[in-house]
Amino acid sequence: MHGDLARQWTVDELGRSAGLSRAAFARRFTHLVGRPPLGCLTW
């Protein structure tokens, strides 16, 4: 994600690349990072 900031990422795509569902990835990411995945990109 950080290696290609210009790409239009989706939470579904990020979740699949991590081997998780979209919802599971979003929950885990937010818990660990403190921001939702796409919010982290725009922050």
C-alpha distances in whole Angstrom, upper triangle without the diagonal:
4,5,6,6,9,8,10,8,10,11,13,10,8,12,13,11,12,15,16,17,15,17,17,13,14,17,16,12,15,17,16,14,16,14,13,9,10,12,10,8,12,13
4,5,6,9,10,12,11,13,14,16,14,12,15,17,14,15,18,19,20,18,20,20,16,16,19,18,14,16,18,16,14,16,15,14,11,11,13,10,8,11,12
4,6,9,9,12,12,15,16,18,15,13,17,17,14,16,19,20,22,20,23,22,19,19,22,20,17,19,22,19,17,20,18,18,14,14,16,14,11,14,15
4,6,6,9,9,13,15,16,14,12,16,17,14,16,20,21,21,20,22,22,19,19,22,21,18,20,23,21,19,21,19,18,14,13,15,13,10,13,15
4,5,8,8,12,14,16,14,13,17,18,16,18,21,21,22,19,22,22,19,18,21,21,17,18,22,20,17,19,16,15,12,11,12,11,7,9,12
4,6,9,12,15,17,15,15,18,19,18,20,23,23,23,21,23,24,21,20,23,23,20,21,24,23,20,22,19,18,15,12,14,13,10,11,14
4,6,9,12,14,11,12,15,16,15,17,20,20,20,18,21,22,18,18,22,22,19,20,24,23,20,22,19,17,14,11,14,14,10,12,15
4,7,10,12,10,11,14,15,15,17,19,19,18,16,18,20,17,16,20,21,18,19,23,22,20,21,18,15,12,10,13,13,10,11,15
4,7,9,7,7,11,12,11,13,16,15,15,12,15,16,13,13,17,17,14,16,19,19,17,19,15,13,9,8,11,12,9,11,14
4,5,5,6,9,10,11,13,14,13,12,9,12,14,11,11,14,15,13,15,18,18,17,18,15,12,9,8,11,12,11,13,16
4,5,5,6,9,10,10,12,10,9,6,8,10,8,7,11,12,10,12,15,15,15,16,13,9,7,7,11,12,11,14,16
4,6,5,6,9,10,10,9,7,5,8,10,8,9,12,13,13,15,17,18,18,19,16,13,11,11,14,15,15,17,20
4,5,5,6,9,10,10,9,8,11,12,10,11,15,15,14,16,19,19,18,20,17,14,11,12,15,15,14,17,20
4,5,5,6,9,8,9,8,11,11,8,9,12,12,10,13,16,15,15,17,15,12,9,10,13,13,12,15,17
4,5,5,6,5,5,5,8,8,5,8,10,10,10,13,14,14,15,17,15,12,10,12,15,15,15,18,20
4,5,5,6,6,7,11,10,9,11,14,13,13,16,18,18,18,21,19,16,13,15,18,18,18,21,23
4,6,8,10,10,13,12,10,13,15,14,13,17,18,17,18,20,19,16,13,15,18,17,17,20,22
4,6,9,10,12,10,8,11,13,11,11,14,15,14,15,18,17,15,13,15,18,17,17,20,22
4,7,9,12,10,9,12,14,12,13,16,17,17,18,21,20,17,15,18,21,20,20,23,25
4,6,8,6,6,9,10,10,11,14,15,15,17,18,18,15,14,16,19,18,19,22,23
4,5,5,6,8,10,11,12,14,15,16,18,19,18,15,13,15,18,19,19,22,23
4,6,5,6,9,10,10,12,14,15,16,17,15,12,11,12,15,16,16,19,20
4,5,5,6,9,10,11,12,14,15,15,14,11,11,13,15,16,17,19,21
4,6,5,6,8,10,11,12,14,15,14,12,12,14,16,17,18,21,21
4,5,5,6,8,10,11,12,13,12,10,9,12,14,13,15,18,19
4,6,5,6,8,10,10,11,9,6,6,9,11,11,13,15,16
4,6,5,6,9,10,10,10,8,9,12,13,13,16,18,18
4,6,5,6,8,10,10,9,10,13,14,13,16,18,18
4,5,5,6,8,7,7,6,10,11,10,12,15,15
4,6,5,5,5,5,7,10,9,9,12,14,13
4,6,6,8,8,10,14,13,12,16,18,16
4,6,8,10,10,14,14,12,15,17,16
4,6,8,8,12,11,8,12,14,12
4,7,9,12,10,9,12,14,12
4,6,8,6,6,9,10,9
4,6,5,6,9,10,10
4,5,5,7,9,10
4,5,5,7,9
4,5,5,6
4,6,5
4,6
4
